[in-house]
Amino acid sequence: MNEQFLIAISLLAVIFIYKKWKANRASRVLAQLSLDDIQLLDVRSEMEYAGISAPGSINIPVQSLIAGNTKKLDKSKTLVVYCASGMRSGSACLWLKKQGYTVLNAGTVGNVIQHLPE
């Protein structure tokens, strides 16, 4: 039983470190982009978006996006996709890449707001 516990704790630690590394990478990339070259896409629910969102972002909940609601998206720009934890934005990015969009999974709304380019 102790061996299984150690494996589970180790796995959780690896996942945590990976998520931190990915968020830091996205932050560095986001800071280097120009607002003219990106489109901010919030894939949280409308209720979450109404609470707090990045300035200039558009909201298309991930379920609506994957159902084909892409009218507001600009294929000529890099889509900077975010949500509350990075999970929905990850799913959205996978789907958007298959549709031919250039994407950056920025993880969380806080990460985007904190590292938004000038």
C-alpha positions as CSV (number, residue, x, y, z in Angstrom):
1,M,0.0,0.0,0.0
2,N,2.9,2.4,0.8
3,E,4.4,1.8,-2.6
4,Q,1.1,2.7,-4.4
5,F,0.8,5.9,-2.3
6,L,4.4,7.0,-3.2
7,I,3.7,6.4,-6.9
8,A,0.5,8.4,-6.7
9,I,2.3,11.3,-4.9
10,S,5.1,11.2,-7.4
11,L,2.7,11.3,-10.3
12,L,0.9,14.3,-8.8
13,A,4.2,16.1,-8.3
14,V,5.2,15.5,-11.9
15,I,1.8,16.8,-13.1
16,F,2.1,19.9,-10.9
17,I,5.6,20.6,-12.1
18,Y,4.6,20.1,-15.8
19,K,1.6,22.5,-15.4
20,K,3.8,25.1,-13.8
21,W,6.4,24.8,-16.5
22,K,3.8,25.1,-19.2
23,A,2.2,28.2,-17.6
24,N,5.6,29.8,-17.3
25,R,6.4,29.1,-21.0
26,A,3.0,30.5,-22.0
27,S,3.7,33.6,-19.9
28,R,7.0,34.2,-21.6
29,V,5.5,33.7,-25.1
30,L,2.5,35.9,-24.3
31,A,4.7,38.8,-23.1
32,Q,6.6,38.7,-26.5
33,L,3.5,39.0,-28.6
34,S,1.9,42.1,-30.0
35,L,-1.8,42.8,-29.3
36,D,-2.1,43.5,-33.0
37,D,-1.1,39.9,-33.8
38,I,-3.3,38.0,-31.3
39,Q,-6.9,37.4,-30.5
40,L,-7.8,36.6,-26.8
41,L,-10.3,33.7,-26.5
42,D,-11.9,32.9,-23.2
43,V,-13.5,29.4,-23.3
44,R,-15.1,29.6,-19.9
45,S,-18.8,29.8,-19.3
46,E,-20.6,33.1,-19.9
47,M,-21.2,33.4,-16.2
48,E,-17.5,32.9,-15.4
49,Y,-16.6,35.4,-18.2
50,A,-19.0,38.0,-16.7
51,G,-17.1,37.8,-13.4
52,I,-13.6,38.5,-14.6
53,S,-12.0,38.5,-18.0
54,A,-9.0,39.8,-19.9
55,P,-9.5,43.2,-21.6
56,G,-10.3,42.8,-25.2
57,S,-11.1,39.1,-25.0
58,I,-14.0,37.3,-26.7
59,N,-16.0,34.6,-24.9
60,I,-16.9,31.4,-26.6
61,P,-17.6,28.6,-24.1
62,V,-15.6,25.4,-25.1
63,Q,-18.7,23.4,-25.7
64,S,-20.0,26.0,-28.1
65,L,-16.6,26.3,-29.8
66,I,-16.3,22.6,-30.4
67,A,-19.9,22.6,-31.8
68,G,-18.6,24.9,-34.5
69,N,-19.2,28.4,-33.2
70,T,-16.1,30.1,-34.8
71,K,-17.7,33.1,-36.5
72,K,-15.8,35.6,-34.2
73,L,-12.4,34.0,-34.7
74,D,-9.7,35.5,-36.9
75,K,-7.5,32.9,-38.6
76,S,-4.9,35.5,-39.5
77,K,-4.1,36.0,-35.8
78,T,-2.7,33.7,-33.1
79,L,-5.5,32.7,-30.7
80,V,-4.4,33.1,-27.1
81,V,-6.8,30.7,-25.4
82,Y,-7.5,30.6,-21.7
83,C,-10.0,29.4,-19.0
84,A,-10.0,28.9,-15.2
85,S,-7.5,26.1,-14.9
86,G,-6.0,25.4,-18.3
87,M,-8.0,22.2,-18.9
88,R,-10.7,23.6,-21.1
89,S,-8.3,25.8,-23.0
90,G,-6.1,22.7,-23.6
91,S,-9.1,20.9,-25.2
92,A,-10.0,24.0,-27.2
93,C,-6.5,24.4,-28.5
94,L,-6.4,20.8,-29.7
95,W,-9.6,21.3,-31.6
96,L,-8.7,24.7,-33.0
97,K,-5.3,23.3,-34.3
98,K,-7.2,20.6,-36.2
99,Q,-9.3,23.4,-37.7
100,G,-6.2,25.2,-38.9
101,Y,-5.8,28.0,-36.3
102,T,-2.6,29.1,-34.7
103,V,-3.0,28.8,-31.0
104,L,-1.3,29.4,-27.6
105,N,-2.7,27.8,-24.5
106,A,-2.2,30.6,-22.0
107,G,-3.7,28.5,-19.2
108,T,-5.6,30.7,-16.7
109,V,-7.4,34.1,-16.9
110,G,-5.0,35.3,-14.2
111,N,-2.0,34.4,-16.2
112,V,-3.3,36.2,-19.3
113,I,-4.2,39.4,-17.3
114,Q,-0.8,39.4,-15.5
115,H,1.2,38.9,-18.7
116,L,-0.8,40.7,-21.3
117,P,1.5,42.5,-23.8
118,E,1.4,46.3,-23.8
